[in-house]
Amino acid sequence: MNAPKLNSLFRNQNGPTLLAHNRKSPVGSNNMIRMAYGRDSRGNPFSLLNDRIYIKLAEMAESSPYNLPPIYVEGDRTATLVLFWLVVTHVVLYFLLAFIMPDVGRRHFSITQENLVSGRWYVILTHALNHTSVLHMLINTYVLMSMAPPLLAYLGLRNVAAIYLASCFVGGSVASMQLMKPETLNNIGSGSSTGLFGLFATYSVLFPNASAGFVFLPFQFRMQNLFLAVIAFEVARFLMVGDVSAGGHLGGALGGVAMTAMLRR
């Protein structure tokens, strides 16, 4: 089964859809949710989606302005394992590069002026595997695990990977341009947030009315409003302070939007 093209995902269509059946059926009917979305996860220990997530996805899809097709998970086991190993890589690499091989982390997994001048341009991508602190790594990993399953379910592994890598590349490139200035000689750019901002942008397009919030706040936001507020904050940081991470975040969001637009064609 091939991943659906994004133009079919984003194109508004007329006529009844599978989601209409969901609206008329009790949300608690897990079998109906599974049948309506063309999946049955029972008996698959590597299933990316459980019953609770199926119901949540159904609710988010109903609030989407797009006529979303049935859930598609590209080789369900493969998508799950890729996400799992990416999370493991984030955790293991952080401790290796922070406490055992800090020189390797700085030379090969960080965007610095020294690395760019020395020709180590691959750090524009590898920076996404390094983090500056335990908190930095945990926050990025939590965000990845929160946003990835719905996007993998609707877009497929290859499309999500393309958006993530493009966002890392564009975000890393923007950060690199900032770091070539004399005043940023000692600054370091690292972290998967460049790629995550690209996924954030795609998520806000697919599910603009979905509820989103922070674990430490008692209230939630509309996804599209949250995305616009975060982008406005990053623009202010970029213009007023010239923060390298803000440039990387904005570049990542731009990369995600650009790649999503390309995949829609």
C-alpha positions in Angstrom: 0.0 0.0 0.0 1.5 3.3 -1.0 1.3 6.5 1.0 -1.4 8.9 -0.2 -0.3 12.0 -1.9 -0.7 15.2 0.0 -2.8 16.8 -2.7 -5.6 14.3 -1.9 -5.1 15.0 1.8 -5.5 18.8 1.5 -8.1 19.0 -1.3 -11.6 19.8 -0.1 -14.0 17.3 -1.7 -17.8 17.1 -2.0 -19.9 14.2 -1.0 -20.1 11.9 2.1 -16.9 10.7 3.7 -16.0 8.0 6.2 -15.9 10.8 8.8 -19.6 11.3 8.3 -20.1 7.7 9.6 -18.1 8.6 12.7 -20.3 11.6 13.4 -23.4 9.4 13.4 -21.8 6.5 15.4 -21.1 6.5 19.1 -17.6 7.8 19.7 -17.0 5.0 22.3 -17.6 2.3 19.6 -13.9 1.3 19.0 -14.9 -1.3 16.4 -16.7 1.4 14.4 -13.7 3.7 14.7 -11.4 1.0 13.4 -13.7 0.1 10.5 -14.3 3.7 9.6 -10.6 4.4 9.3 -9.7 1.2 7.5 -7.5 -0.2 10.2 -7.7 -2.9 12.8 -4.9 -2.9 15.3 -6.0 -5.9 17.3 -3.3 -8.6 17.6 -0.5 -6.4 16.4 2.0 -5.7 19.2 3.7 -3.0 17.1 0.6 -1.1 16.3 1.2 2.7 16.3 -2.3 3.5 17.3 -4.4 2.2 20.2 -8.1 2.6 20.7 -7.8 5.8 22.7 -5.7 7.4 19.9 -8.1 6.2 17.2 -10.9 8.1 18.9 -8.8 11.2 19.5 -7.8 11.2 15.8 -11.4 10.8 14.8 -12.3 13.9 16.8 -9.4 16.0 15.5 -10.2 14.9 11.9 -13.8 16.0 12.2 -12.7 19.5 13.2 -10.2 19.7 10.3 -11.1 22.0 7.4 -9.8 19.3 5.0 -11.6 16.2 3.9 -9.1 13.8 5.4 -9.0 10.2 4.0 -8.9 7.1 6.1 -6.0 6.7 8.5 -2.9 5.3 6.8 0.1 4.0 8.6 2.9 3.0 6.3 4.0 -0.5 7.5 2.7 0.2 10.9 5.5 -1.7 12.6 8.1 0.2 10.5 6.7 3.7 11.5 6.6 2.6 15.2 10.1 1.3 15.2 11.5 4.4 13.4 9.9 6.7 16.0 11.0 4.5 18.8 14.7 4.4 17.7 14.7 8.1 17.0 13.7 8.7 20.6 16.3 6.2 21.8 18.9 7.9 19.7 18.1 11.3 21.2 18.5 10.0 24.7 21.6 7.9 24.2 23.4 10.4 22.0 22.8 13.2 24.5 24.5 11.3 27.3 27.3 10.1 25.0 28.0 13.6 23.6 27.5 15.5 26.8 29.5 13.3 29.3 31.7 10.9 27.3 32.6 12.5 24.0 31.9 16.2 24.3 34.6 17.0 21.7 32.8 14.8 19.1 29.5 16.5 19.9 31.0 20.0 19.4 32.9 19.1 16.2 30.4 16.9 14.5 26.9 17.5 16.0 26.8 21.2 16.6 26.5 24.3 14.3 29.4 26.5 15.2 31.4 29.0 13.3 34.5 26.8 13.6 32.7 23.8 12.1 31.3 25.9 9.2 34.7 27.5 8.4 36.4 24.1 8.6 34.0 22.7 6.0 32.0 20.5 8.3 28.7 21.6 6.7 27.0 18.3 7.5 26.3 19.7 11.0 23.4 21.5 9.3 21.7 18.2 9.6 23.5 16.4 12.5 22.8 19.2 14.9 19.3 17.8 15.3 20.8 14.7 17.1 22.5 16.8 19.8 21.0 18.8 22.7 22.4 21.4 25.1 20.9 20.0 28.3 18.8 17.2 29.8 15.8 19.5 29.9 16.3 20.5 26.2 16.5 16.9 25.2 13.4 15.8 27.3 11.2 18.7 26.0 12.1 18.0 22.3 11.6 14.3 22.8 8.2 14.8 24.5 7.1 17.1 21.6 8.2 14.6 19.0 6.3 11.8 20.7 3.2 14.0 20.9 3.1 15.2 17.3 4.5 12.3 15.4 1.8 9.6 15.7 -1.1 11.7 14.2 1.2 12.9 11.3 2.5 9.4 10.7 -1.1 8.1 10.7 -2.3 10.6 8.0 0.8 11.3 5.9 2.9 8.1 6.1 6.5 7.6 7.2 8.1 8.8 4.0 6.2 12.1 3.9 6.8 12.9 7.6 10.5 12.0 7.3 10.8 14.3 4.2 9.2 17.2 6.1 11.3 16.6 9.2 14.6 16.4 7.3 13.8 19.5 5.2 12.9 21.4 8.3 16.2 20.4 10.0 18.1 21.5 6.8 16.4 24.8 6.4 16.5 25.6 10.1 20.2 24.6 10.3 21.0 26.7 7.3 19.3 29.8 8.8 21.2 29.2 12.1 24.4 28.8 10.1 24.0 32.1 8.4 23.5 33.7 11.8 26.6 32.0 13.3 28.9 33.3 10.5 28.7 36.8 12.1 31.7 38.0 14.2 29.5 38.5 17.2 28.3 34.9 17.3 31.8 33.4 17.3 31.2 31.4 20.5 27.5 30.5 19.9 26.4 26.9 19.4 23.3 25.7 17.5 22.0 22.2 18.3 18.7 20.4 19.0 15.9 18.7 17.1 13.6 21.7 17.5 14.4 22.8 13.9 12.7 19.7 12.6 10.0 19.8 15.2 9.0 23.3 14.2 8.4 22.0 10.7 6.2 19.2 12.0 4.5 21.8 14.2 3.7 23.9 11.1 2.3 20.8 9.3 0.3 19.8 12.3 -1.3 23.2 12.6 -2.4 23.1 9.0 -3.9 19.6 9.2 -5.5 20.0 12.6 -6.0 23.8 13.1 -8.9 23.3 15.5 -7.3 20.5 17.6 -6.7 21.3 21.3 -3.1 21.7 22.4 -1.5 22.7 25.6 1.5 22.5 27.9 1.8 19.9 30.7 2.3 22.7 33.3 -0.7 24.8 32.3 -4.3 24.0 33.3 -5.8 25.2 30.0 -5.5 24.4 26.3 -5.2 26.4 23.1 -6.5 26.0 19.6 -3.6 24.5 17.6 -3.5 27.1 14.9 -3.6 30.0 17.4 -0.8 28.3 19.5 1.4 28.0 16.4 0.9 31.6 15.3 1.6 32.8 18.9 4.8 30.8 19.1 5.9 32.0 15.7 5.3 35.7 16.7 7.3 35.1 19.8 10.2 33.6 17.8 10.1 36.5 15.3 10.4 39.0 18.2 13.4 37.1 19.6 15.0 36.9 16.1 14.5 40.7 15.4 15.2 42.1 18.8 17.9 39.8 20.1 19.2 38.0 17.0 18.8 34.7 18.9 20.4 31.8 17.0 17.8 29.3 18.2 15.0 31.6 17.1 16.4 31.7 13.6 16.6 27.9 13.6 13.0 27.6 14.8 11.7 30.0 12.1 13.8 28.3 9.5 12.5 24.9 10.5 8.9 26.1 10.3 9.6 27.6 6.9 11.1 24.3 5.7 8.1 22.4 7.0 5.7 24.7 5.1 7.8 24.6 1.9 8.1 20.8 1.9 4.4 20.3 2.7 3.6 22.6 -0.3 5.9 20.6 -2.5 4.3 17.3 -1.5 0.8 18.7 -2.2 1.6 19.1 -5.9 
